[in-house]
C-alpha cells in the first residue's frame, strides 16, 4: 500500500472521470401492535427537529462565510482563499502562489480582480497572503480564538475543488489535532482546488486553512483524511505580514518531514 499526502492546489490539465453505481434496497416493517403510537410519533418528531437544527446550522454557516471565500488563480495553478480584511487581503496556501506569475482572485459573485503576493510563512509554514488591488468594503471571515478547537466539533469546508466547482460546501468533524505540527485533521471532504480555503466552525469562524489530504496510490481524491493548518498559527503570521516582516519568497517545506505525502 502506497500512502501519500497530496497538495490541494490544482495544476496542469485536469481530467475528471466519474463512475457511480449504487443500488439501495429499503425494507420496512410495520409498527408492532404493542408499540405506543404516541411514543413512536414523538420519536419521529424529535428526529425531525434534530435534523432541522443541523440543516439550519449548515445553511447559516454557508450563507455567512461563502461570500468571503474566493478562487486564487495563477499562471501555474489554482486554489482557494479567504478574505480576511475589507480592503482585500486574502489568506491562502504558499504552495498555491509560490510558482510566481500573475495572481487573479475570483470573487464569489464571479468578478475577477488582480492581486499581489505580499507575504509567505516562515520556517515551512504553508501560508501566504495576497492583496487584491483597489478593493474596499469586502465581506470577511473572522478568525476563531486560538486554542478553541476541539476534537469532535463540527467542521465545514468551502472552496473550489478541481478548479471547477467554486463555492462547494462540505461538512464533517475535527477528527484529530496534531499539536506538534499545528495541523487539524478532518473528515470533511476536501479535494484538489480546496487548497488555501477555510475550515470553519459552527459560528462561521476560520479554524484552519485547508492544505493537504491523505490518499492511496496515485489517486488524487478525498478519502476522508484531510489536513488544515490550525488557526493557532495564523495570527502571528498575519502580524508579520502587516508589519512588513514576512518573507516575499516562499520558504515552504513539509511539516511531515522527508516522508511527507504531497500537497493537493
Secondary structure as UniProt FT lines:
FT   STRAND          3..7
FT   STRAND          10..11
FT   TURN            33..34
FT   HELIX           37..65
FT   HELIX           66..68
FT   STRAND          69..73
FT   STRAND          77..83
FT   TURN            86..87
FT   STRAND          89..92
FT   HELIX           94..97
FT   TURN            98..99
FT   STRAND          103..106
FT   TURN            108..109
FT   STRAND          112..120
FT   TURN            123..124
FT   STRAND          128..132
FT   TURN            133..134
FT   TURN            146..147
FT   TURN            151..152
FT   STRAND          154..161
FT   TURN            162..164
FT   STRAND          165..178
FT   TURN            179..182
FT   STRAND          183..186
FT   TURN            192..193
FT   TURN            195..196
FT   STRAND          198..200
FT   TURN            202..203
FT   STRAND          206..216
FT   TURN            217..218
FT   STRAND          226..230
FT   HELIX           231..233
FT   HELIX           234..242
FT   TURN            243..244
FT   TURN            255..256
FT   HELIX           257..259
//
